[in-house]
């Protein structure tokens, strides 16, 4: 899903913020709101990872056998 969101943000940044025609008008979410949503979803994905960016290792010197 994050790849789809990145694609949507890129598409929305290229397109107009507002459009109007005979059928009515359309307005997209602000780019800052879209970026905030992307950061939120990335944070949720990071929390789901088992190590969460931390790794604990026990170092045993070879002479301690």
N, CA, C and O of each residue as an XYZ file, in Angstrom:
260
protein
N       0.794     -1.201      0.000
C       0.000      0.000      0.000
C       0.839      1.269      0.000
O       0.423      2.242     -0.628
N       1.997      1.326      0.663
C       2.784      2.551      0.626
C       3.213      2.945     -0.778
O       3.299      4.135     -1.079
N       3.485      1.971     -1.647
C       3.870      2.308     -3.019
C       2.710      2.989     -3.744
O       2.913      3.928     -4.514
N       1.495      2.507     -3.489
C       0.330      3.127     -4.102
C       0.171      4.563     -3.608
O      -0.153      5.460     -4.387
N       0.397      4.775     -2.323
C       0.258      6.119     -1.759
C       1.319      7.052     -2.315
O       1.028      8.214     -2.601
N       2.543      6.568     -2.475
C       3.595      7.394     -3.077
C       3.219      7.781     -4.504
O       3.435      8.914     -4.935
N       2.658      6.828     -5.220
C       2.234      7.095     -6.598
C       1.119      8.139     -6.615
O       1.128      9.049     -7.444
N       0.166      8.006     -5.707
C      -0.947      8.953     -5.642
C      -0.464     10.355     -5.283
O      -0.932     11.338     -5.857
N       0.465     10.452     -4.341
C       1.007     11.759     -3.958
C       1.709     12.399     -5.146
O       1.548     13.593     -5.397
N       2.486     11.608     -5.875
C       3.190     12.131     -7.046
C       2.195     12.598     -8.105
O       2.380     13.657     -8.705
N       1.142     11.816     -8.339
C       0.127     12.195     -9.322
C      -0.603     13.470     -8.911
O      -0.840     14.349     -9.740
N      -0.958     13.568     -7.635
C      -1.682     14.737     -7.150
C      -0.814     15.988     -7.175
O      -1.324     17.091     -7.372
N       0.484     15.829     -6.977
C       1.377     16.985     -7.018
C       1.490     17.539     -8.433
O       1.662     18.744     -8.617
N       1.397     16.676     -9.419
C       1.492     17.112    -10.809
C       0.183     17.760    -11.264
O       0.202     18.728    -12.023
N      -0.935     17.238    -10.810
C      -2.242     17.720    -11.252
C      -2.667     19.001    -10.549
O      -1.990     19.466     -9.632
N      -3.778     19.566    -10.976
C      -4.277     20.799    -10.364
C      -4.896     20.535     -8.991
O      -5.377     19.434     -8.722
N      -4.879     21.558     -8.122
C      -5.476     21.424     -6.797
C      -6.998     21.478     -6.876
O      -7.690     20.785     -6.130
N      -7.519     22.313     -7.792
C      -8.964     22.436     -7.975
C      -9.279     22.329     -9.456
O      -8.502     22.757    -10.309
N     -10.425     21.755     -9.738
C     -10.898     21.677    -11.115
C     -12.403     21.880    -11.108
O     -13.103     21.371    -10.233
N     -12.892     22.620    -12.081
C     -14.334     22.821    -12.170
C     -14.762     22.690    -13.622
O     -14.011     22.986    -14.551
N     -15.971     22.244    -13.776
C     -16.516     22.070    -15.115
C     -18.029     22.171    -15.068
O     -18.601     22.665    -14.097
N     -18.668     21.698    -16.124
C     -20.123     21.755    -16.202
C     -20.787     20.873    -15.142
O     -21.858     21.205    -14.634
N     -20.156     19.764    -14.817
C     -20.741     18.812    -13.875
C     -20.518     19.226    -12.422
O     -21.207     18.720    -11.536
N     -19.592     20.114    -12.157
C     -19.308     20.528    -10.788
C     -17.834     20.810    -10.615
O     -17.092     20.973    -11.584
N     -17.428     20.865     -9.370
C     -16.019     21.128     -9.101
C     -15.452     20.049     -8.193
O     -16.180     19.400     -7.442
N     -14.139     19.871     -8.276
C     -13.423     18.854     -7.508
C     -12.228     19.521     -6.862
O     -11.544     20.334     -7.483
N     -11.983     19.169     -5.604
C     -10.819     19.690     -4.892
C     -10.119     18.531     -4.197
O     -10.767     17.705     -3.553
N      -8.796     18.470     -4.325
C      -8.028     17.398     -3.710
C      -7.581     17.814     -2.313
O      -7.633     18.986     -1.941
N      -7.137     16.805     -1.548
C      -6.552     17.097     -0.247
C      -5.255     17.866     -0.448
O      -4.600     17.725     -1.481
N      -4.890     18.663      0.519
C      -3.650     19.432      0.423
C      -2.465     18.471      0.415
O      -2.526     17.380      0.982
N      -1.397     18.894     -0.232
C      -0.205     18.060     -0.332
C       0.400     17.814      1.046
O       0.908     16.725      1.312
N       0.350     18.809      1.919
C       0.890     18.616      3.272
C       0.101     17.550      4.026
O       0.686     16.791      4.800
N      -1.210     17.476      3.819
C      -2.025     16.437      4.450
C      -1.680     15.062      3.893
O      -1.657     14.076      4.631
N      -1.414     14.996      2.603
C      -1.041     13.721      1.992
C       0.309     13.236      2.505
O       0.494     12.047      2.762
N       1.255     14.172      2.654
C       2.573     13.802      3.168
C       2.453     13.343      4.617
O       3.108     12.380      5.015
N       1.629     14.017      5.404
C       1.419     13.614      6.794
C       0.807     12.215      6.869
O       1.178     11.423      7.736
N      -0.118     11.911      5.977
C      -0.714     10.576      5.935
C       0.326      9.531      5.569
O       0.324      8.435      6.129
N       1.213      9.854      4.637
C       2.276      8.932      4.245
C       3.222      8.669      5.405
O       3.619      7.525      5.626
N       3.593      9.707      6.152
C       4.473      9.536      7.315
C       3.792      8.697      8.383
O       4.434      7.862      9.020
N       2.501      8.910      8.582
C       1.758      8.146      9.573
C       1.743      6.660      9.222
O       1.979      5.807     10.079
N       1.463      6.360      7.950
C       1.429      4.963      7.520
C       2.814      4.325      7.576
O       2.936      3.143      7.896
N       3.861      5.096      7.267
C       5.222      4.565      7.352
C       5.574      4.256      8.798
O       6.247      3.262      9.073
N       5.124      5.101      9.730
C       5.368      4.849     11.147
C       4.654      3.599     11.625
O       5.201      2.830     12.415
N       3.435      3.391     11.149
C       2.699      2.191     11.533
C       3.393      0.943     11.004
O       3.441     -0.077     11.691
N       3.934      1.014      9.786
C       4.662     -0.124      9.228
C       5.938     -0.392     10.008
O       6.313     -1.549     10.197
N       6.610      0.656     10.463
C       7.851      0.487     11.221
C       7.582     -0.165     12.573
O       8.410     -0.936     13.059
N       6.459      0.125     13.177
C       6.131     -0.455     14.479
C       5.815     -1.932     14.348
O       6.039     -2.694     15.289
N       5.303     -2.349     13.212
C       4.956     -3.759     13.011
C       6.183     -4.657     12.888
O       6.082     -5.865     13.104
N       7.336     -4.093     12.549
C       8.545     -4.892     12.378
C       8.982     -5.438     13.738
O       8.868     -4.748     14.751
N       9.478     -6.660     13.760
C       9.812     -7.266     15.050
C      10.964     -6.588     15.794
O      10.924     -6.517     17.022
N      11.987     -6.088     15.100
C      13.111     -5.508     15.819
C      12.979     -4.004     16.016
O      13.700     -3.440     16.839
N      12.100     -3.343     15.305
C      11.806     -1.915     15.443
C      13.058     -1.040     15.407
O      13.110     -0.004     16.071
N      14.039     -1.441     14.657
C      15.234     -0.628     14.507
C      16.289     -0.897     15.558
O      17.386     -0.346     15.469
N      16.002     -1.717     16.546
C      16.972     -2.033     17.589
C      17.380     -3.494     17.462
O      16.565     -4.372     17.177
N      18.636     -3.716     17.679
C      19.131     -5.083     17.656
C      20.089     -5.251     18.826
O      21.042     -4.485     18.972
N      19.839     -6.238     19.644
C      20.675     -6.506     20.802
C      21.493     -7.757     20.526
O      20.955     -8.804     20.166
N      22.799     -7.631     20.699
C      23.708     -8.761     20.507
C      24.520     -8.956     21.765
O      24.905     -7.994     22.430
N      24.773    -10.194     22.081
C      25.632    -10.520     23.214
C      27.016    -10.824     22.672
O      27.191    -11.738     21.866
N      27.989    -10.060     23.116
C      29.355    -10.225     22.639
C      30.108    -11.089     23.634
O      30.199    -10.763     24.818
N      30.643    -12.190     23.143
C      31.397    -13.115     23.988
C      32.806    -13.188     23.428
O      32.992    -13.626     22.292
N      33.811    -12.765     24.208
C      35.192    -12.870     23.725
C      35.595    -14.337     23.561
O      35.097    -15.193     24.292
N      36.484    -14.638     22.621
C      36.862    -16.037     22.376
C      37.558    -16.686     23.575
O      37.473    -17.905     23.722
N      38.230    -15.940     24.424
C      38.935    -16.542     25.551
C      37.994    -16.900     26.703
O      38.404    -17.605     27.624
N      36.757    -16.438     26.674
C      35.816    -16.701     27.766
C      35.182    -18.078     27.618
O      34.546    -18.563     28.554
N      35.339    -18.704     26.481
C      34.951    -20.020     26.163
C      33.734    -20.576     26.631
O      33.427    -21.730     26.333
